[in-house]
């Protein structure tokens, strides 16, 4: 098999993308640690729950929305539950499943933290882009995500190719 090396143009684009995503994640994490004492991942879990009608999701669905492994979600939920920001509830119709539910305290943390988070995102990304570039960013990001998740034009990924479908290792808990 021949390696398909990146062209110089692709290499520049890849390195620019990696620099931007690493710096952006760092900026967001710093802001959220300062304002809420939590990393971006935890904030994202709370935000996903806040968008649901009853502020609750099955753990497997939450892992898919957060694009993380079930074991990583379980670890994060345990921490957020300890902090009183969410709680777990067993699923009545599927004994293997449970729900994560955003508490009123968790919602209050989101409401208090969201303005600073949005300002950080705006200052780091959107203040530097034209409307056309925002549309391009959405399009490019969506194409990449669909390709990695599997869409109508690409074969569906096997169970271990997307994080939320991976089985937990024997040393970690399952959700």
N, C-alpha and C positions, 0 to 999 in steps of 0.2 A: 504494500500500500504506500502510495506517495503522499507525503505531507503537503497539505495545501497551505503554505505559508501566507501570512498576511502581506498584502502589497504595502509599499510605503504609505500610501494614502489611507489604507485600512488601519495600519499600525498607528498613525497619527490620530485617527478618529477614535480608536480603541483606548489609547492612552489618555486622550482628552476626556473621554467618557469616564474612565476609571478615576482620574483626578477629580472630576466634578462630583461624581457620586460619593467618593470617599470624603471629600471636603464638606459636601452637603450633609451627609450623615453625621459627621462630627459636629457641625454647627447646630443641627437640630438636637442632637443628643446633649450638647452643652446647655442649650437653652432650656430643654425639658428637665435636665438634672437640677439646674438653678431654680426654675420656677415650680417644679412639682416633685423633685427628688426621684425621678424615674427616667429610664431610658426610652428612646423613641418606640421601641417594640412594645413596651407596656402601655404607653399612651395610645398607640395604634389599636391595641386590643380593647381598651376602654372606648375609644372612638367608634370602633366597629359595633360594639354592643349598644352604644348610645343611638345609633341609627336604626336599630331594630324596634318594631312596634312595642314590644314588652321589655325592651332593653335586655333581651336574652337570646342566646344561640346555643345549639348543641355544640359541644366541644369540637367535634369533627368538622362542622361547618365553619366554626370560628378559626380553626387551623387553616382551612382553605382560604378564607377571606384574608387572613393575616399572612398567607403564603409561607407558613413555617411548619416544621414537623410537629406531630402530636405530642411528642415527649418534650419538646421545647415549650410548647404552649402549656402543658401541664405544669412545668416548672414555673413559668411566668404567672399562671393563674394562682398557683399556691402562694406565691409572694404577694400578689394583689389581694388575694383573699385574706391573708395574714394582716395586711394593711387596712382591711375593711372596705376596699374599693369595689370588690365584687364578691359574690358568693356562688357556691355550686349547689345544684339541686339534681337529684336523680331523675332520670327519664322514666316515666311510668310505663310507657309502652315498649321500651327497649332497655332491658336491665344492663346492657353493656355500655350504654351512653349516659352522659350527664350534660346538664346545661350550665353555662356560665351566665350569671345575671349581674348586671351593673347595679350597684347600690346607690342610694341617694347621695352618700358621701363620695362615691366614685364620680357621679354626675357633677357634683359640686366642684371636684378637683378639675374635671374637664372644662367646666364653664369658667373657672378661674384661670386656667392655663391656656385655653384656646386663643385668646387675643395675642399673647406673646408668641405662640407657636405659628399662627398665621402670619404675623409680622416677620418672623424669621424666614419662613418659606417665601414670602413676597420679596423681602430684601435680598435673599440669596438667589432666587430664580426669576420670578416674574417681572421684577423691576428692570431686568436687563434684556427682556425679550419683547419683540414686537408681537402684535396679535397674530400675524402669520407664523412667527416662530413658535408661539404657544400651540397653535394648531399642529404644526410639524412635530413638536415635542410629544403631543398626545398621540399622533398617528404613529410615529416611530416607536414609542414606548408600547403602544397597543400591539403593533406587529410583533415585536420581540416577545411580549408576554404570551400572545396567542401561539406563537411558534413553540415556546417552551412548555406551554400547557397542553398543546395539541388542539388544532381546530379542524375545520372541514377540509383544509388543503394539506394538512400534515397528519401523519398517523397519530393516533392517541398515544400518549406516553405510557410506558409500562408503569407498574405500581410504584417503583422506586425512583422514577424520574422527576416527580413533583413532590415537594416536601411533605405535604399533608397526607399523601398516600403511603409514605414510608412506614414500615413497621418499626416499632421501638426496639432498641437493642435489648437483650435479656437483662441488662443492668439498669434500664430506665423503666419508669412506669408508663402505662398506657392510659389513654384518655378514652 
